């Protein structure tokens, strides 16, 4: 009898520990559908999407100036492409008309933190303020309630990802880095993107407005991507919002439906 009771007690402890682990790894973002950003015990952002459709997402980080934003929007309009712009709170304050122009053109507006600080170096309350301060600014200015977050400096840990999810955000990074911020020139930007081994269905491409050659390279880059058969869509139309899990590279996969 004592041995049976001991085993039952140990089993109860095991079940409790398992429940805690699962609650830490799964977030209930909508309805009753579970999603997991936990890969081998580590919380991950979404870097790309597994899809049979030949679609990629073009993303811009807006943390610097606005001198090229009108031209970027003009090129996107001409090419009939909608993109995703991740804005810092400081950029929103300095360039409210640019924010409205992005919204009016039908592009995604995403959150890039209030002040572009390294999120992993902040405590939980500071992280949430970096997330929600710009959230409030954009909603007040445009009526848009953002739910996509780009982590500055690609810096994150488990706490950061869980804080983002608790604030209603999907953490979005990238799989193709244009390296446009290095200012190596127009051709280098185009070649870097087109030559990337991770340029495939579901790729998320990183660009910056305010970088020296990005606007100059954009028209040619869009043309070449179209030649390769890619349709460019906003991140909100590329990712799965529920019923997904991630692999070790941060690639988002759709959960198979039970029959």
C-alpha positions, 0 to 999 in steps of 0.5 A, spaced: 500 500 500 505 504 501 509 503 495 502 504 491 501 511 494 508 513 493 508 512 486 501 515 485 504 521 489 510 521 484 505 521 478 501 527 481 508 531 481 510 529 474 503 531 472 503 538 475 510 539 472 508 537 465 502 542 466 507 548 468 511 546 462 506 546 457 503 553 460 509 556 459 510 554 452 503 555 449 499 561 448 492 562 447 492 568 442 485 566 440 479 562 441 481 555 443 486 554 438 493 553 441 499 555 438 507 554 440 513 558 439 517 554 443 522 550 440 526 545 444 525 549 450 526 555 447 521 561 445 522 563 438 520 569 434 517 567 427 522 568 421 519 565 415 512 561 414 512 554 411 507 555 405 506 552 398 504 558 395 509 562 392 509 568 397 514 572 400 513 578 405 517 585 404 518 588 411 521 595 412 524 598 419 523 605 420 527 608 426 531 613 422 529 619 418 523 619 413 527 623 407 525 616 403 519 614 405 514 618 400 519 615 394 518 608 397 511 608 398 510 611 391 515 605 388 510 600 392 504 603 389 507 603 382 509 595 383 502 594 386 505 591 392 503 592 400 509 591 405 509 591 412 513 597 416 515 596 423 515 603 427 519 605 433 515 610 437 520 615 436 519 615 429 511 615 430 512 622 434 517 625 429 513 623 422 506 622 424 504 624 416 509 618 414 505 614 419 498 616 416 501 615 409 503 608 410 496 606 413 493 610 407 497 606 402 494 599 405 500 597 408 501 593 415 503 597 421 508 593 426 511 595 432 518 596 433 519 598 440 518 605 443 526 607 443 529 601 439 532 599 445 535 591 446 529 588 449 533 582 452 537 587 457 530 590 460 526 588 466 519 585 464 516 592 466 520 596 461 519 591 456 512 592 456 512 599 456 517 599 450 511 595 447 505 598 449 508 606 449 508 605 441 502 601 441 498 607 444 501 612 440 499 608 433 492 607 435 491 614 437 494 617 431 491 612 426 486 607 429 490 601 428 491 596 433 498 593 432 499 585 433 506 584 429 512 586 433 519 586 430 525 585 435 530 591 435 537 588 434 534 581 433 535 580 441 530 576 445 530 571 450 524 567 453 521 572 457 521 577 451 517 573 447 512 571 452 511 578 454 510 580 447 505 574 446 501 576 453 501 583 450 497 580 444 503 580 439 506 576 434 514 576 434 516 577 427 523 577 425 526 575 418 529 569 414 532 574 408 537 580 410 538 585 405 544 588 409 542 595 406 544 598 412 551 597 410 550 601 404 554 597 399 550 600 394 544 598 390 546 592 386 549 589 393 542 589 396 539 586 390 544 581 389 544 579 397 536 578 397 536 574 390 542 570 392 540 568 399 539 561 400 533 562 404 529 566 399 523 561 398 516 560 399 514 564 405 520 568 406 520 574 410 525 580 407 528 585 412 529 592 409 530 599 412 527 606 410 532 611 411 538 607 409 542 610 403 541 605 397 534 602 399 529 606 395 534 606 389 534 599 389 527 597 391 524 598 384 529 593 381 528 588 387 521 588 386 522 587 379 527 581 380 522 578 385 516 578 380 520 575 375 522 569 380 514 568 380 514 571 387 507 575 390 509 580 395 504 580 401 504 584 408 506 579 414 499 579 416 497 575 410 503 571 410 503 568 417 498 563 420 495 567 426 492 560 430 494 553 430 501 553 428 508 551 431 515 553 429 521 549 427 528 550 430 529 556 424 523 559 426 519 557 420 512 557 422 508 551 420 501 549 420 498 544 425 495 538 422 487 538 423 485 532 427 479 528 423 
